[in-house]
Structures are given as structure tokens and as C-alpha cells.
Amino acid sequence: MSRQATDPGAAAAPAENTRGAGSRLSLITVDQALSSLSNIAALIWVAHAFAPVDFGRFSLIVMVYTVAQVAVRSLISTTVVVHPEEADDRPRTILASATVTGVAAGVLTGLAGGVLLVTGSALAWPVLALAVPMPLLVVQDVGRYLGIARRQPGRAVAIDALWLVLMVAGFGAAMVLDLDGLVWPILMWSWSGGVSGVWVFVQYGVPGRDGVAWLREHWAFSWRSLVGGVASSGITLLFASLMTLFSSALAVAAYRAATLLAAPSTAVQLAVSTAAATDIARDRAEEGAWWGHVRKAIAICLAVGVVNLVVLVFLPDPIGWAILGESWDVVQPLMLAISCKVLLMAGQSGLRAALIGRHRIQTAMVTDIVALLLIGVCMVVGAVLGDAEGALWAMAVGTAVSTACWWIAIAWDGRAPRGRHAARRGEVVAARQG
């Protein structure tokens, strides 16, 4: 019996989506922009409605979600992207694994909120508010990558658009009811995402019975992806927290606000890399085909980086105030540094996708950890020497070093024995023919 026969949700998957590559990339870019816009809109609202210090606290809450999101993406979504045939044939089985993982993430977040509550932290209730919808937030994100891997990015756009619409409606209700307190933005933002996660079940059906079967089958790949992803996001959260020890919560707010303004550009870069990973995975049996996808990704991201630099460096003060309110005064001097960081990121666009798409997960994992450690150390040293501005300039330097790390990883992978790579390509061909 074929895999597709065991998963009724596979019936809707086409053998090959006829949508052109350019159109798919456009929709993936729209989806990544919408996904980022949910976070951006929430952060902008908090920047206007609360003091800059509260903006920094809210940013830390969002980063907690980001750590969980990156962990699940590494464990499930990345595996889906590099095994697109699994997304075609077994979506309900994948969603079962996503549900179990989401419940685990929710429990861990709830435990963290409980500890904060006992210690009397002001972040306790916001963290607990995030813990409840966390399982559905995980399903929502995995659902996005299912659509991308199946070359149906319109499905991802639909669930992200639903999140944004519900969140905007929630913020409007909060303003009308004059709701106060940091917990309310968290509720409006996270619960809107949870409701949009329910729509994933409408798209693909309810999860299968065995919630860990798919994870067990792909564990050899997934655990390395998980280590790399959790290490990178955990290192980012750790060093952002260390910044508050060596500088101030206001510096964290300035750092987060600056990265917020660069979010549209980084969303495009992420979309390009995601599309490249999917295409490289599907073309893995064709020797050398991956390099064309990498060149295209770098060219697009370089263009986006240049536009980002011009827009942010010359952004008029009235527009900056309209976006960030009082936080703009502390963020405006940081625009050149964050723009240089985005531009330097373009130099590594597609390189991680090339390794992931060709199943070189061991190399990608090690490079992830080394690159993020270098960036994190640079951030803290920069914060000690120059507060938020020093942290961002140091992060730009660290990004340049990390880009060099990815190029070294690609060159090192190219030195691997040809026989080993040929054997892997033969396995892919045999699997397709079977």
C-alpha cells in the first residue's frame, strides 16, 4: 500500500503544481511578509500605546515565541521542505507530529510562566497568555510550510492573512474597550494566530493518530536540524538578555525597534531562501542544479538589501514617528548599522538552503552554531562598548564573519568524496522511480 493511500489528506496534493517558479516566489514572499507583519503590527501598537521600557519587555515575549517557532521549524518544517514528497503524500501525519510538538511547547511555556508568577515578575501573565494558544501557533506555522513544500503557497498566504485580520480586529476592540496592561497585546496577537491555526485543519484535515510516527521516521535528519535551529534562536535570546545586564532595557527596545524596521527586507530574504531550499530539494538528483538557485537568491537579496539601506537611512522623521512613536528618537541613529547588517546577510542568502536542500544537515548544523555564536559574542561586546548602537554595529561585523563561515561550509562540502554524493543522488533517483 502506498503512503498516499494511508493519508486521506494527500488527495488534494497535485503531482506537480503547474504554477511558475516566479509566481510561487512572489506568493512565498507575500506569505513571509504577512507572517512578519503580524509581529510588526503588534510591536508598532505596543510602541505607541506603552512606554519604551514596556516595548522592550513585549519584545522579549515575542522572542520567547520565536525560540519555540524556530525549534518547531527546525524539527518539522525544515524536514518537510527538504522532503516535499512527504508534504504531498502525508500532510495529516505531519500535522499530528506538529500537534504533539505544539502541546510540548505550550507546556514548557506555561511552566516558565508559572516560575515567573512565583517570583513576582511582570512578565508572568503575558507568558501564560502565550502558553495557551502555543499548540495552535505551532500548527499554524507548520501549515504554512506544508503549503510551500507542496508548491501551494496560496494556502500559506490564506492562514497568515487570517491571523493579521483577526489581530487587527482584536486591537481595535482593545482600543474601544480601553483595555490596559501588557497582557492584552499578547492575547490579541497570540490568540489570533491560534484561531488561524485551526484553519490548517480545514485545509488538510484533522491530524492522524500517531503523533510521533513521522518524527521517528525522520529523526536522523530532524535532530540535527533541531540542534542547529534551537542553538541559533537560543543564542539570540541569550545574548539579547545579556544585553539588558550590560546596558539597559531601553537599549533592548532600541535594538528590537531597529530590527523591526528592517523586518520587511529580512522577510523577503527568508522567502527567497525558503523557495530556494524547496526547489533545490526537488532538483536534488540533478548534479549542479543547486548553484543556479543560489545565484538567483543572492542577486535578489542584494537588490533588496540596497533598497533597504536607501529607505531606512533616509527615512524622514515624521514617518519614523508615525511607526514607532517615542521610540523613534533612540532608533534613528541605528538605521545605518541595521541596514549594513541586512546588506551583509544577502551574501549568504541561499547558502544554507543549498546545504539543507541537498540534505547536508550535519554541515548546516555546525555552521549555524558557529555563525550565531560569533554574532552573539559580537552583540554583547558591542553593547558593553557602545550600548544599542555598538551592539548593532558589532552585529553587522559578526554577520560579515558568519557569511564567510557559510561560504567556507559550501567550499568544504564541495570537497566531500564524489562517491558519497553520487550514492546519495542514486538513492533519490531510486526512491522517485519506486
PyMOL commands that set and color helices and strands:
alter all, ss='L'
color gray80, all
select helices_A, chain A and resi 3-6+8-12+21-49+52-82+84-89+91-118+124-131+134-149+153-177+183-204+213-217+219-246+249-261+263-282+289-313+317-348+351-357+361-414+418-433
alter helices_A, ss='H'
color red, helices_A
deselect
rebuild
show_as cartoon
